[in-house]
Amino acid sequence: MKLLIQNACYIASNGEKKQADLLIENGVITKIGKKIEADVNRTVDASGKLVSPGFIDLHVHLREPGGEKKETIATGTAAAARGGFTTIANMPNTRPVPDTISNMEDLQKRIKDTAKVRVLPYASITIRQLGQELTDFEGLKANGAFAFTDDGVGVQSAAMMLEAMKKAAALDMAIVAHCEENTLINKGSVHEGSFAEKHGLNGIPSVCESVQIARDVLLAEAADCHYHVCHISTKGSVRVVRDAKRAGIKVTAEVTPHHLLLSQDDIPGLDSNFKMNPPLRDAEDRAALIEGLLDGTIDFIATDHAPHTAEEKAEGMTLAPFGIVGLETAFPLLYTHFVLKNIITLEQLIEYLTVKPAEAFGLPYGKIEVGAPADLVILNLEEEQAIKTEEFLSKGKNTPFSGWKCKGWPELTIAGGEIAWEKGCVLV
Ligand SMILES: [Zn+2]
């Protein structure tokens, strides 16, 4: 397919805003210039819009195989495209887990057959994510594993984690960690703090996360491994990562939009759409996350898109599963509440969603330049509308942001040179 985007105001790879036409051929940006003339299948006039590199989300739960009631690769990637994401990394807490070569081959086939954007599959660190036995790192890497993670649970044994890091380092792969010390979870459903006290709920303390990050950065130093912290949520965790970076340890970290936007003070009552893991923390933690993002301690933003059925979420604060959806609301929420409120610039927000995750994992995506993969999203920064869950392409409607008025909505998403989503078109 050949596409011409005319009058594109875009953020160039040096971070500068520029205006030009973009020619896309065979999945690649082949020409950037003034008034390009070419014989193309489709011309799009982007006047008045912003053209950004397609967003990258390295923390997504697509649920397939095994959790198709919550989401499938088809619906999750459609949601990604609607949110402007053109590359997503898929977490392995599925049934089965991609912990063997044959399970990974099955997953790759499903992705090839049904994904609407690029999907990078994580393999698990341990068999069935049970923390007992390492998977076949070499074999899984050879079959396209993006990195290794047991996301959903922390790796409890330091010896197991060290061995995993040494193997990953030898293969030039990253260990990506959901950090949770099981002896400190306290059967909690929310953060250990004022909300838990008020409602008589068990709380998950901040140290449950930070103590495992502290252990892991020292293990990563010993193994000389790239260690990545998922969904960082506490002030103490940010301090540990900051100190580790200063010490030269190869650590990177991500933060979710909901931890940047909300604290326990914002939970309106016993609404399980505010239940996720890690939980919404204290206002002080939220401030530390914003500070950490701005000073480079936290590298990028990832949504932890975690769809569940309405029935599951109706089970209440204690019993409902952890997690909220995020792909279709991330950019409008962050643009409205961080860029328009002058906490970060538009250029910074785009970086956190494009070049920063790409740089952290050495990916060739997230830039608009000649020769780059044609992954783009056209954004209407002026359009304002409320978040409507009935419009989600994700099967999951579990969001705490329903009804929030936001500006900055994607209009057209191009993934690998093909139109992956367009406003007004219904994808099935
Ligand atoms: Zn997690």
Residues whose N, C-alpha, C, O or C-beta is under 5 A from the ligand:
A	BS01	ZN	D151 G152 H178 C230 N277
